[in-house]
Amino acid sequence: MRELIPAPLPGLDLRRHYGHFQSPAIRAGGLIFCSGMIPVDPHTGERLHGTLTSEAHVIFGNLKLLLESAGSSLDRLVQVHALIYDSIEYDVLNRVYRQYVANGPPARTVWSAQIEAAFKIQLDVVAAA
Amino acid sequence: MSLPREVVAPPEPVLGAGRVLASAAVRGGAFVFVSGLTAVDPATGEAIRGTTASETQRILENLELILEAAGSSLERVVKVNVLVHSMLEAPNMNEIYARFFPEPPPARTVCGARLPDGVKVMIECTALSDGDR
């Protein structure tokens, strides 16, 4: 089974707002594969540029909405790819990150990359369904 | 219980050529994991360097061959990671990309990265294995 997980709020439909040819998430084989999450207003889709910290808070908020709409949660993350614009912000990432993965953190890889629309962070995650 | 892990032989040997340290695709559990693909001619195995759009086209054609050899298909892809040499080129990739995948499209992450040997696009994916839609 391969099943679409639709956007729980209209702002999280990046295909509709930005033409990205992707589903918000797909459920398959007992896992939920999420598309790369960027900091957008979950109601309007407006891009919310800010500091890495503020962008990360928005992303985790949106990720919580998306995973919970699919019957999962932030506690069920199994793997996280955290893309940041500059590895100099690694410690900043960790300060905000630990607020969301308090118990038994998921596997994680962090690297620096160029992120769309010059955002400072993007999270690419897999969760248990 | 131990689940099978199986290296998938590519349909055209050249799609696996030069892959000394990575298989083109490996089946494990319910999934097929495909290595990051760059544009190569499936007849000769030669690297193709073109535009972001033309490299995307070639990669996805080859990906379809590799998935089918693994008993999967583009319809069963669940997640795609696309690396482009510049995010300014992401729309050029996206336009070609949209022609290949059926509804609903897979989850996807696109980022800009430094790629080796003048490569403009690299695409890796995870798909459901055979027998399961």
Interface residues (C-beta under 8 A of the other chain):
Chain A: M1 R2 L4 R15 G19 H20 F21 Q22 S23 P24 A25 I26 A28 G29 G30 F33 C34 S35 G36 H81 L83 A113 Q114 I115 E116 Q122 D124 V126
Chain B: G29 A30 F31 E75 R76 V78 K79 V80 N81 S86 M87 A90 P91 N94 Y97 A98 F101 P104 P105 P106 A107 R108 T109 V110 C111 G112 A113 T126 L128 D132 R133
